[in-house]
Amino acid sequence: MSTDRFGNAIDPGVGYARGGLLQGSADEVRRLVQAGRVAAGFVEREGIEKIAICTGNLRFYPASPEDLSVNCEEWVGPGLFGEELRQAAIAHMGGDGDEAAAVVNRTSAGIVATVLAHAQDRPVLSLVPAGDRSHASVTRGAKLAGVPVVEAFDLPEVKRLLAAHLPQLMVITTVTSELAVLEDELTAAAVRMAKRAGCTVLLDEAYGTRFRPVLHGGAASLSFGADLAITNADKAGLSGPRAGILCGDPAALVPVQAKASELGMEARAPVAVGAMRSLQGFTPDLLIQEAQDGQDLAAALEAALDSERVSRSALGPKIGEEDAMETLLEMAGKTAAARVPAEVTAAVGMLMLRNKGIVTVNTHGQPGGRVSIRLKPTSGAIARAGGAAAVAECLLSALKEVAAHLDDAAWFENLLFGEA
């Protein structure tokens, strides 16, 4: 079993060490419930206008009063806006016009449903940028389907795995949650290779649909020739609500819709309407401004920490969980601690939420999600928190407070779960 740099055993299902407090998904749900209580307390003290979303995901509901009274009606509404939704998805993803579209309650749900619909008892081939890994929904979907996931990072490996495993489904993650990016040329070549081998191909474009074209000059999602593409309704310049939008070949999409409906993963009419309005309201300037805010925050954090452990993505700064742990050990004057990196980054996030209303993936991320400290400010978040320097100072203060309690298990338990 592999370990992190501190000797902690890494859970292969999530890619990080679990520790004694966050032992599994149930504990992560307890942490999420506590984050809700902490956020509610902050809003009671400071007001909702001071909440600063730095997860990279806005989750508003951009529907009109007419939508609420007409389109959100669940029996007839979907038929009234279905074609408008399809056209919005095709325009957003760069299709030819013949594609079908559907909304599911989460992008993860769409990926899981695709695996269940198209794996056909064969291993799932997953192509991801070098140095990163498949999203948890790919591995969890494969586990539900009773098949393994085989990962590739380049074309020679794709070719070898296609021949060795004869997969019926290939998932290509063009931009990961860590914002590692596949080159468009690699994506296009992998799609062609997989299609020749008889695979159904899904592009996981949760970020990529907007991130690649707007910030990297990349191609539109549906221009690569994949059967399906999926993106988030609340990520990279979109306003929410939380949902996944699938678009592509009707023959490939219908089985996914069927599987999603069987498992209760389909989006109900109000969510689908919100997702449609989110697509229609997107402009590249929204994402460009988010990226600029992220760079301003990265510069402030680099100055505050004076540390090479701060890295930059296109949307903001990141401190890897193991780098965060090393920083905390140095602050505490220790060489080891009972806590693991995932626990300390969760604690840092909870303090930032409590003290400044800053929402991060370390408090609100889903079970199995990444545990690095990633600050991707959404529209207006930096201003609501008092500016980039104020956010950086909040993070620095949280790191110092966690460092002062590294060996206090009761403090951690109370902070993360509110139950001690």
Long-range contacts (C-beta under 8 A, 24 or more apart in sequence): 4-322, 4-340, 4-341, 5-322, 5-326, 6-322, 6-325, 6-336, 6-340, 6-341, 8-340, 8-341, 13-136, 13-139, 13-140, 13-368, 14-136, 14-368, 15-133, 15-370, 16-321, 16-340, 16-341, 16-342, 16-370, 16-371, 17-340, 17-341, 17-342, 18-340, 18-342, 19-339, 19-340, 19-342, 19-343, 20-338, 20-340, 20-343, 20-409, 21-339, 21-343, 21-409, 21-412, 21-413, 21-416, 21-417, 22-342, 22-343, 22-346, 22-416, 24-367, 25-367, 25-368, 27-417, 28-366, 28-367, 28-368, 29-367, 30-416, 30-417, 30-419, 31-346, 31-350, 31-363, 31-416, 31-417, 32-363, 32-364, 32-366, 32-367, 34-350, 34-416, 34-417, 34-418, 34-419, 35-349, 35-350, 35-353, 35-363, 35-364, 37-418, 38-350, 38-353, 38-354, 38-363, 38-418, 39-353, 39-357, 39-359, 39-363, 41-354, 42-353, 42-354, 42-357, 43-357, 46-357, 49-384, 50-357, 50-384, 50-385, 51-357, 51-359, 51-384, 52-356, 52-357, 52-358, 52-359, 52-377, 52-381, 52-382, 52-384, 52-385, 52-391, 53-359, 53-377, 53-378, 53-381, 54-316, 54-358, 54-359, 54-360, 54-375, 54-376, 54-377, 54-378, 54-381, 54-391, 55-359, 55-360, 55-361, 55-364, 55-365, 55-376, 55-378, 56-235, 56-236, 56-315, 56-316, 56-361, 56-374, 56-376, 56-378, 57-232, 57-234, 57-235, 57-240, 57-242, 57-378, 58-234, 58-238, 58-239, 58-240, 58-378, 58-379, 59-234, 59-240, 59-241, 59-242, 60-239, 60-240, 60-241, 61-240, 61-241, 61-270, 61-274, 62-239, 62-240, 62-274, 62-277, 62-278, 62-281, 63-270, 63-273, 63-274, 63-277, 64-277, 67-273, 67-277, 68-270, 71-269, 71-273, 72-269, 72-270, 72-273, 73-269, 74-268, 74-269, 77-269, 77-273, 78-269, 78-272, 81-272, 81-273, 81-276, 84-276, 85-272, 85-275, 85-276, 86-247, 88-276, 88-279, 88-280, 89-245, 89-247, 89-276, 89-279, 90-222, 90-247, 91-279, 92-209, 92-231, 92-245, 92-247, 92-279, 92-282, 93-205, 93-209, 93-220, 93-221, 93-222, 93-229, 93-231, 93-247, 94-219, 94-220, 94-221, 94-222, 94-223, 95-220, 95-222, 95-247, 95-248, 96-222, 98-250, 99-222, 99-247, 99-248, 99-249, 99-250, 100-247, 100-248, 100-249, 100-250, 100-253, 100-254, 101-245, 101-246, 101-247, 101-253, 102-245, 102-246, 102-247, 102-253, 102-256, 102-257, 102-260, 102-266, 103-233, 103-243, 103-244, 103-245, 103-246, 103-266, 103-267, 103-271, 103-272, 103-275, 103-276, 104-243, 104-244, 104-246, 104-260, 104-265, 104-266, 104-267, 105-242, 105-243, 105-244, 105-265, 105-266, 105-267, 105-268, 105-271, 106-242, 106-243, 106-244, 106-265, 107-137, 107-204, 107-206, 107-230, 107-231, 107-232, 107-243, 107-244, 108-135, 108-136, 108-137, 108-244, 108-366, 109-137, 109-244, 109-260, 109-263, 109-265, 110-230, 110-244, 110-246, 110-256, 110-260, 110-265, 111-135, 111-137, 111-138, 111-141, 111-171, 111-202, 111-204, 111-230, 111-244, 112-137, 112-140, 112-141, 112-144, 112-263, 112-265, 113-141, 113-256, 113-257, 113-259, 113-260, 113-263, 113-265, 114-141, 114-169, 114-171, 114-202, 114-228, 114-230, 114-246, 114-256, 114-259, 115-141, 115-142, 115-144, 115-145, 115-169, 115-171, 116-141, 116-144, 116-145, 116-259, 116-263, 117-255, 117-256, 117-258, 117-259, 118-168, 118-169, 118-200, 118-202, 118-252, 118-255, 118-256, 119-145, 119-147, 119-167, 119-168, 119-169, 120-168, 120-169, 121-145, 121-146, 121-147, 122-147, 122-165, 122-166, 122-167, 122-168, 122-169, 123-147, 123-148, 123-149, 123-150, 123-165, 123-167, 124-148, 124-149, 124-150, 124-167, 124-169, 124-170, 124-171, 125-149, 125-150, 125-152, 125-158, 125-161, 125-162, 125-165, 125-167, 125-169, 125-170, 125-171, 125-194, 125-199, 126-150, 126-151, 126-152, 126-170, 126-171, 126-172, 126-173, 127-151, 127-152, 127-153, 127-158, 127-170, 127-171, 127-172, 127-173, 127-182, 127-190, 128-152, 128-153, 128-173, 128-176, 128-180, 128-182, 129-153, 129-173, 129-175, 129-176, 129-180, 129-181, 129-182, 130-154, 130-180, 131-180, 132-173, 132-176, 132-178, 132-180, 133-176, 134-171, 134-173, 135-173, 135-176, 135-177, 135-204, 135-206, 136-368, 136-369, 138-171, 138-173, 138-204, 140-368, 154-186, 155-186, 155-189, 155-190, 155-193, 158-190, 158-193, 158-194, 159-193, 162-193, 162-194, 162-197, 162-199, 166-197, 167-197, 167-199, 168-198, 168-199, 168-200, 169-199, 169-200, 169-201, 169-202, 170-194, 170-199, 170-200, 170-201, 170-202, 171-201, 171-202, 171-204, 172-201, 172-202, 172-203, 172-204, 172-226, 173-204, 174-203, 174-204, 174-205, 174-207, 174-208, 174-212, 175-205, 175-206, 175-207, 175-208, 175-211, 175-212, 176-207, 177-206, 177-207, 177-369, 177-370, 177-374, 178-313, 178-318, 178-370, 178-372, 178-374, 179-207, 179-211, 179-313, 179-314, 179-315, 181-208, 181-211, 181-212, 181-216, 184-212, 184-218, 184-219, 184-224, 187-224, 188-219, 188-224, 188-225, 191-224, 191-225, 191-226, 192-225, 195-225, 200-227, 200-228, 200-252, 201-225, 201-226, 201-227, 201-228, 202-226, 202-227, 202-228, 202-229, 202-230, 203-228, 203-229, 203-230, 204-230, 205-229, 205-230, 205-231, 206-230, 206-231, 206-232, 206-235, 206-244, 207-231, 207-232, 207-235, 207-236, 209-236, 210-235, 210-236, 210-237, 210-238, 210-282, 210-284, 210-287, 211-236, 211-287, 211-314, 211-315, 214-284, 214-287, 214-288, 215-287, 215-288, 215-291, 215-314, 221-247, 222-247, 222-248, 227-252, 228-252, 228-253, 228-256, 233-274, 233-275, 233-278, 233-279, 234-278, 236-287, 236-290, 236-315, 237-282, 237-283, 237-284, 237-286, 237-287, 237-290, 238-278, 238-279, 238-281, 238-282, 239-278, 239-281, 240-274, 240-278, 241-271, 241-274, 241-275, 241-278, 243-267, 243-271, 243-272, 243-274, 243-275, 245-275, 245-279, 286-379, 289-379, 290-315, 290-376, 290-377, 290-378, 290-379, 291-315, 293-377, 293-381, 293-382, 293-388, 294-375, 294-376, 294-377, 296-382, 296-388, 297-375, 297-377, 297-382, 297-388, 297-391, 297-392, 299-388, 300-388, 300-389, 300-391, 300-392, 301-375, 301-391, 301-392, 301-395, 303-392, 304-389, 304-392, 304-393, 304-395, 304-396, 305-392, 305-396, 313-374, 313-376, 315-376, 315-377, 316-374, 316-375, 316-376, 316-377, 317-374, 317-375, 318-372, 318-373, 318-374, 318-375, 319-372, 319-373, 320-372, 320-373, 321-345, 321-371, 321-372, 321-373, 324-348, 324-372, 324-373, 324-399, 327-399, 328-399, 328-402, 328-403, 328-406, 329-403, 329-406, 331-399, 331-400, 331-403, 332-403, 332-404, 332-406, 334-406, 337-406, 337-407, 338-406, 338-407, 338-409, 339-406, 339-412, 341-371, 342-371, 343-412, 343-416, 344-402, 344-406, 345-371, 345-372, 345-373, 346-371, 346-416, 347-398, 347-402, 347-405, 347-412, 347-415, 347-416, 348-373, 348-395, 348-398, 348-399, 348-402, 349-373, 349-398, 350-415, 350-416, 351-397, 351-398, 351-401, 351-402, 351-415, 352-394, 352-395, 352-398, 355-394, 355-397, 355-398, 356-385, 356-386, 356-390, 356-391, 356-394, 357-384, 357-385, 358-385, 358-391, 358-394
